[in-house]
Amino acid sequence: MKQMSHIDNIPSTPGKFKMEKSPYFHRIRWHSSLAKLTFWSFIFLGLIFVFFFISPSSPIPSDLSRRSLRTQSWGGPAWEKKVRSSARVRSQKGISVLVTGAAGFVGTHVSAALKRRGDGVLGLDNFNDYYDPSLKRSRQALLERSGVFIVDGDINDAALLTKLFELVPFTHVMHLAAQAGVRYAMENPSSYIHSNIAGLVSLLEVCKSANPQPSIVWASSSSVYGLNSKVPFSERDRTDQPASLYAATKKAGEEIAHTYNHIYGLSLTGLRFFTVYGPWGRPDMAYFFFTKDMLQGKPIPIFEAPDHGTVSRDFTFIDDIVKGCLGALDTSEKSTGSGGKKKGPAQLRVYNLGNTSPVPVSDLVSILERLLKVKAKRSIMKLPRNGDVQFTHANISLAQKEIGYKPTTDLQTGLKKFVRWYLSYYGSGKKSDH
């Protein structure tokens, strides 16, 4: 390329040497033009490839980052029958709910709880490989045995979402699909934008145009409190200092929810989850990989804040979170829009769902030691500057008052249930492939 540039800079008539008349230089200029043409052809083809094949709306993965954004094939009489059957309400006062992220940790438990009480439930999940997809498939099998069908697709697939709303007049949406994890954002930031912002907008765009519009409950996060030092965290506290990209996308989601509520009359309730744990949990969470590493005799990292400060979390058991989700669904008011037009003020809420009892991470490890009968190899490390915060602590008074939220499970009891499930699912727990 540098040589071609140099040739292009040679004037066609340098002084008395009339080189433009030389056949040799004609050949050089012809080859130069051909090289330019070839170069820009490759650039043009590259842009076409990026636009059509690497864009998030394409069924081909948008990066090489363990995510699978490929939307599976869908449609046809048999598929539509499954969708309608799964979403059919089977109790007198039941609701019909689309649960996004249904094969995820919280999504699986919420879907099962809704189905048990006779509500219509249809799941949607893209089964990406942020963590072991086989665990998600096991959750899917668990739900299918109870009559919940999970559509294999992406929330950014507007055509799929539109089709689902054509088949089922959902009264509610439980939006739990998201790119989770604080630290992973440093490896793959675009996945958070794609799922947590673009995905939310994609869903709300379809919901605003649905007739009737559904009421929407969605998962925000305690991470929105970021660098806030006032404890316990209240819904009235400032949330404009996110400490991670994940937190920033969840905060953006709350602002987007406000916008769609204001313009289109969508009823929206955001739930700020505080460190959810329990059976069928996420392998990237500390309690989960601590258990795995302790059983394998590996050291586990125990973070400490500056000046040997304690790192604590408001660990909240999954059953309590599920009760909060159902309480939010049951108290949500109808959306007020129709055909994409707002006809009156609509409900807009946000609640903390925590346990109100922060526990030092070192105490969590001590409980696991007793339950697993294994001594942990603790590796004390400084809290990294990758989005983690020193503590979380939820003020749940508003959720208690308005949706009847009342957590009842302490960490000792919850971890006992988790360990029982873990040992049952993974056997001895000494396998290293999960």
JOCORPE-V330984 format. One record per residue. N is the residue number from 1. RES is the residue in three letters. SS is DSSP state (2 for helix, 1 for strand, 0 for the rest). NEAR is the number of other C-alpha atoms within 12 Angstrom. D_LAST is the distance of its C-alpha to the last C-alpha in Angstrom with 1 decimal. Layout:
<<N/RES/SS/NEAR/D_LAST> <N/RES/SS/NEAR/D_LAST>>
This chain:
<<1/MET/0/12/48.0> <2/LYS/2/10/50.0> <3/GLN/2/13/52.7> <4/MET/2/19/52.9> <5/SER/2/15/53.4> <6/HIS/2/13/56.1> <7/ILE/2/22/57.9> <8/ASP/2/20/57.8> <9/ASN/0/14/59.5> <10/ILE/0/18/62.5> <11/PRO/0/16/65.4> <12/SER/0/19/67.1> <13/THR/0/14/70.5> <14/PRO/0/12/70.2> <15/GLY/0/10/73.8> <16/LYS/0/9/76.3> <17/PHE/0/12/73.8> <18/LYS/0/14/73.4> <19/MET/2/19/70.1> <20/GLU/2/20/69.3> <21/LYS/2/14/71.8> <22/SER/0/14/70.1> <23/PRO/2/12/68.3> <24/TYR/2/12/65.8> <25/PHE/2/21/64.8> <26/HIS/2/17/64.7> <27/ARG/2/16/62.1> <28/ILE/2/23/60.1> <29/ARG/2/26/60.2> <30/TRP/2/18/59.2> <31/HIS/2/18/56.2> <32/SER/2/24/55.3> <33/SER/2/18/55.5> <34/LEU/2/15/53.4> <35/ALA/2/21/50.8> <36/LYS/2/19/50.8> <37/LEU/2/14/50.5> <38/THR/2/15/47.6> <39/PHE/2/16/45.8> <40/TRP/2/14/46.3> <41/SER/2/14/45.3> <42/PHE/2/14/42.0> <43/ILE/2/14/41.6> <44/PHE/2/14/42.6> <45/LEU/2/15/40.2> <46/GLY/2/15/37.4> <47/LEU/2/15/38.2> <48/ILE/2/14/38.2> <49/PHE/2/16/34.8> <50/VAL/2/19/33.4> <51/PHE/2/16/35.2> <52/PHE/2/17/34.4> <53/PHE/2/20/31.0> <54/ILE/0/20/29.2> <55/SER/0/21/30.3> <56/PRO/0/31/28.0> <57/SER/0/28/30.0> <58/SER/0/23/29.3> <59/PRO/0/22/26.8> <60/ILE/0/22/25.6> <61/PRO/0/26/22.9> <62/SER/0/25/24.7> <63/ASP/0/23/22.6> <64/LEU/0/16/20.1> <65/SER/0/21/17.6> <66/ARG/0/21/14.5> <67/ARG/0/32/16.5> <68/SER/0/31/17.9> <69/LEU/0/36/21.4> <70/ARG/0/29/22.7> <71/THR/0/28/24.6> <72/GLN/0/23/24.6> <73/SER/0/16/28.0> <74/TRP/0/24/29.6> <75/GLY/0/20/33.0> <76/GLY/0/12/35.3> <77/PRO/2/11/36.8> <78/ALA/2/11/34.0> <79/TRP/2/20/31.5> <80/GLU/2/23/34.1> <81/LYS/2/19/34.7> <82/LYS/2/26/31.1> <83/VAL/2/37/31.3> <84/ARG/2/32/34.6> <85/SER/2/24/33.6> <86/SER/2/39/30.5> <87/ALA/2/41/32.5> <88/ARG/0/31/35.5> <89/VAL/0/28/36.6> <90/ARG/0/20/37.2> <91/SER/0/16/38.9> <92/GLN/0/12/42.2> <93/LYS/0/13/41.2> <94/GLY/0/24/37.7> <95/ILE/0/34/36.3> <96/SER/1/41/34.5> <97/VAL/1/46/31.4> <98/LEU/1/51/29.3> <99/VAL/1/49/25.8> <100/THR/1/45/24.1> <101/GLY/0/43/20.3> <102/ALA/0/47/20.4> <103/ALA/0/47/16.8> <104/GLY/0/44/15.8> <105/PHE/2/41/15.5> <106/VAL/2/44/19.3> <107/GLY/2/45/20.3> <108/THR/2/46/19.1> <109/HIS/2/40/20.8> <110/VAL/2/45/23.9> <111/SER/2/48/24.2> <112/ALA/2/40/24.1> <113/ALA/2/32/26.7> <114/LEU/2/42/29.0> <115/LYS/2/35/29.0> <116/ARG/2/21/29.7> <117/ARG/0/21/32.8> <118/GLY/0/25/34.1> <119/ASP/0/35/33.3> <120/GLY/1/39/32.7> <121/VAL/1/48/29.1> <122/LEU/1/54/27.8> <123/GLY/1/50/24.4> <124/LEU/1/44/23.6> <125/ASP/1/45/20.3> <126/ASN/0/39/19.4> <127/PHE/0/39/15.7> <128/ASN/0/33/15.1> <129/ASP/0/29/11.9> <130/TYR/0/30/12.1> <131/TYR/0/29/8.6> <132/ASP/0/24/6.5> <133/PRO/2/24/9.9> <134/SER/2/21/9.1> <135/LEU/2/29/8.8> <136/LYS/2/32/12.1> <137/ARG/2/26/13.5> <138/SER/2/22/13.1> <139/ARG/2/37/14.9> <140/GLN/2/36/17.4> <141/ALA/2/20/18.2> <142/LEU/2/22/18.8> <143/LEU/2/31/21.2> <144/GLU/2/26/22.9> <145/ARG/2/16/23.8> <146/SER/0/25/25.7> <147/GLY/0/31/27.4> <148/VAL/0/43/25.6> <149/PHE/1/39/25.3> <150/ILE/1/45/23.0> <151/VAL/1/39/24.5> <152/ASP/1/33/22.3> <153/GLY/0/35/23.9> <154/ASP/0/43/24.2> <155/ILE/0/47/26.3> <156/ASN/0/37/28.2> <157/ASP/0/36/29.5> <158/ALA/2/27/32.9> <159/ALA/2/22/34.1> <160/LEU/2/30/31.3> <161/LEU/2/39/31.8> <162/THR/2/25/35.6> <163/LYS/2/25/35.3> <164/LEU/2/39/33.3> <165/PHE/2/34/36.0> <166/GLU/2/20/38.6> <167/LEU/2/28/37.2> <168/VAL/0/34/36.6> <169/PRO/0/30/38.7> <170/PHE/0/41/35.9> <171/THR/0/38/37.4> <172/HIS/1/44/34.3> <173/VAL/1/56/31.2> <174/MET/1/48/28.2> <175/HIS/1/46/26.7> <176/LEU/0/43/23.1> <177/ALA/0/42/21.7> <178/ALA/0/44/21.1> <179/GLN/0/44/19.2> <180/ALA/0/43/17.7> <181/GLY/0/33/17.1> <182/VAL/0/35/19.9> <183/ARG/2/24/18.7> <184/TYR/2/26/17.4> <185/ALA/2/28/21.0> <186/MET/2/19/22.1> <187/GLU/0/20/20.0> <188/ASN/0/25/20.8> <189/PRO/2/27/23.7> <190/SER/2/25/24.9> <191/SER/2/35/21.9> <192/TYR/2/35/23.1> <193/ILE/2/27/26.7> <194/HIS/2/34/25.8> <195/SER/2/39/23.8> <196/ASN/2/41/25.4> <197/ILE/2/34/29.0> <198/ALA/2/30/29.7> <199/GLY/2/38/27.6> <200/LEU/2/45/29.5> <201/VAL/2/30/32.8> <202/SER/2/30/32.1> <203/LEU/2/46/31.5> <204/LEU/2/41/34.5> <205/GLU/2/33/36.7> <206/VAL/2/36/36.2> <207/CYS/2/47/36.6> <208/LYS/2/37/39.8> <209/SER/2/29/41.4> <210/ALA/0/35/40.4> <211/ASN/0/26/43.2> <212/PRO/0/27/42.7> <213/GLN/0/39/40.5> <214/PRO/0/46/37.6> <215/SER/1/45/36.9> <216/ILE/1/49/33.6> <217/VAL/1/47/31.3> <218/TRP/1/45/28.6> <219/ALA/1/49/25.9> <220/SER/0/45/27.2> <221/SER/0/43/25.7> <222/SER/2/49/27.0> <223/SER/2/44/26.3> <224/VAL/2/44/29.6> <225/TYR/2/41/31.4> <226/GLY/0/33/30.3> <227/LEU/0/26/32.8> <228/ASN/0/26/34.8> <229/SER/0/18/35.9> <230/LYS/0/19/37.7> <231/VAL/0/23/36.0> <232/PRO/0/27/35.2> <233/PHE/1/37/34.2> <234/SER/0/29/36.5> <235/GLU/0/31/36.5> <236/ARG/0/22/39.8> <237/ASP/0/23/38.4> <238/ARG/0/19/38.2> <239/THR/0/30/35.0> <240/ASP/0/22/36.3> <241/GLN/0/21/34.5> <242/PRO/0/27/30.8> <243/ALA/0/29/28.8> <244/SER/0/33/26.1> <245/LEU/2/34/26.1> <246/TYR/2/41/23.8> <247/ALA/2/42/26.6> <248/ALA/2/32/29.2> <249/THR/2/41/27.9> <250/LYS/2/45/27.8> <251/LYS/2/34/31.3> <252/ALA/2/30/32.4> <253/GLY/2/39/31.1> <254/GLU/2/36/33.4> <255/GLU/2/26/36.3> <256/ILE/2/31/35.7> <257/ALA/2/42/35.7> <258/HIS/2/27/39.0> <259/THR/2/23/40.4> <260/TYR/2/39/39.6> <261/ASN/2/38/41.0> <262/HIS/2/26/44.1> <263/ILE/2/25/44.9> <264/TYR/2/34/43.7> <265/GLY/0/37/43.8> <266/LEU/0/49/40.1> <267/SER/0/43/39.2> <268/LEU/1/48/36.1> <269/THR/1/45/34.3> <270/GLY/1/43/31.6> <271/LEU/1/46/29.3> <272/ARG/1/45/28.1> <273/PHE/1/45/25.0> <274/PHE/0/40/24.5> <275/THR/0/43/20.9> <276/VAL/1/41/19.7> <277/TYR/1/43/17.3> <278/GLY/0/38/16.8> <279/PRO/0/33/15.1> <280/TRP/0/38/12.9> <281/GLY/0/39/12.5> <282/ARG/0/35/10.9> <283/PRO/0/31/7.8> <284/ASP/0/25/10.3> <285/MET/0/25/12.9> <286/ALA/2/31/14.2> <287/TYR/2/41/14.3> <288/PHE/2/33/10.7> <289/PHE/2/30/9.5> <290/PHE/2/39/12.7> <291/THR/2/47/11.9> <292/LYS/2/34/8.7> <293/ASP/2/31/10.9> <294/MET/2/34/14.0> <295/LEU/2/31/12.9> <296/GLN/0/22/12.1> <297/GLY/0/22/15.4> <298/LYS/0/20/14.5> <299/PRO/1/22/16.9> <300/ILE/1/27/16.2> <301/PRO/1/25/18.4> <302/ILE/1/30/21.1> <303/PHE/1/30/23.1> <304/GLU/1/26/26.8> <305/ALA/1/22/29.4> <306/PRO/2/15/32.5> <307/ASP/2/11/35.0> <308/HIS/2/14/32.2> <309/GLY/1/20/31.8> <310/THR/0/25/29.3> <311/VAL/0/31/26.3> <312/SER/1/30/26.1> <313/ARG/1/37/24.5> <314/ASP/0/39/25.9> <315/PHE/0/42/22.9> <316/THR/1/43/23.5> <317/PHE/1/41/22.2> <318/ILE/2/40/21.1> <319/ASP/2/37/24.0> <320/ASP/2/35/26.5> <321/ILE/2/41/25.1> <322/VAL/2/36/25.6> <323/LYS/2/33/29.1> <324/GLY/2/46/29.8> <325/CYS/2/47/28.7> <326/LEU/2/39/30.9> <327/GLY/2/29/33.7> <328/ALA/2/42/33.6> <329/LEU/2/40/33.7> <330/ASP/2/30/36.5> <331/THR/2/27/38.7> <332/SER/0/32/38.2> <333/GLU/0/25/41.5> <334/LYS/0/33/42.2> <335/SER/0/41/42.1> <336/THR/0/33/45.7> <337/GLY/1/30/45.6> <338/SER/1/23/46.4> <339/GLY/0/21/46.1> <340/GLY/0/26/44.7> <341/LYS/1/25/47.6> <342/LYS/1/23/47.6> <343/LYS/0/19/50.2> <344/GLY/0/18/49.8> <345/PRO/0/22/47.8> <346/ALA/0/30/44.3> <347/GLN/0/30/41.9> <348/LEU/1/33/39.7> <349/ARG/1/35/37.6> <350/VAL/1/40/34.8> <351/TYR/1/42/33.4> <352/ASN/1/48/31.3> <353/LEU/1/50/28.8> <354/GLY/0/47/27.9> <355/ASN/0/42/28.5> <356/THR/0/37/31.3> <357/SER/0/28/30.2> <358/PRO/0/30/28.4> <359/VAL/1/27/26.6> <360/PRO/1/26/26.1> <361/VAL/2/34/22.5> <362/SER/2/29/23.8> <363/ASP/2/24/24.8> <364/LEU/2/33/21.4> <365/VAL/2/37/20.1> <366/SER/2/27/23.1> <367/ILE/2/29/22.3> <368/LEU/2/36/18.8> <369/GLU/2/28/20.5> <370/ARG/2/19/22.9> <371/LEU/2/27/20.5> <372/LEU/2/30/18.1> <373/LYS/0/16/21.1> <374/VAL/0/23/19.6> <375/LYS/0/23/21.3> <376/ALA/0/31/19.3> <377/LYS/1/22/20.0> <378/ARG/1/24/21.2> <379/SER/1/17/21.7> <380/ILE/1/21/24.2> <381/MET/1/19/24.2> <382/LYS/1/21/26.4> <383/LEU/0/24/25.3> <384/PRO/0/21/24.6> <385/ARG/0/18/26.6> <386/ASN/0/21/23.9> <387/GLY/0/26/24.5> <388/ASP/0/34/23.6> <389/VAL/0/35/26.6> <390/GLN/0/35/27.8> <391/PHE/0/36/28.1> <392/THR/0/42/28.0> <393/HIS/0/38/30.4> <394/ALA/1/39/31.3> <395/ASN/0/33/34.9> <396/ILE/0/37/34.5> <397/SER/2/24/38.2> <398/LEU/2/25/38.6> <399/ALA/2/35/35.7> <400/GLN/2/23/37.3> <401/LYS/2/17/40.7> <402/GLU/2/22/39.9> <403/ILE/2/27/37.0> <404/GLY/0/24/37.1> <405/TYR/0/32/33.8> <406/LYS/0/29/33.5> <407/PRO/0/33/30.2> <408/THR/0/22/30.4> <409/THR/0/27/27.1> <410/ASP/0/27/27.0> <411/LEU/2/38/23.9> <412/GLN/2/26/24.3> <413/THR/2/24/24.5> <414/GLY/2/31/21.7> <415/LEU/2/36/19.2> <416/LYS/2/27/20.5> <417/LYS/2/26/19.5> <418/PHE/2/32/16.0> <419/VAL/2/37/15.5> <420/ARG/2/23/17.1> <421/TRP/2/21/14.8> <422/TYR/2/34/11.5> <423/LEU/2/23/13.0> <424/SER/2/14/14.2> <425/TYR/2/21/11.2> <426/TYR/2/23/8.8> <427/GLY/0/15/12.0> <428/SER/0/19/12.7> <429/GLY/0/26/9.5> <430/LYS/0/21/9.9> <431/LYS/0/18/7.3> <432/SER/0/17/5.8> <433/ASP/0/15/3.8> <434/HIS/0/22/0.0>>
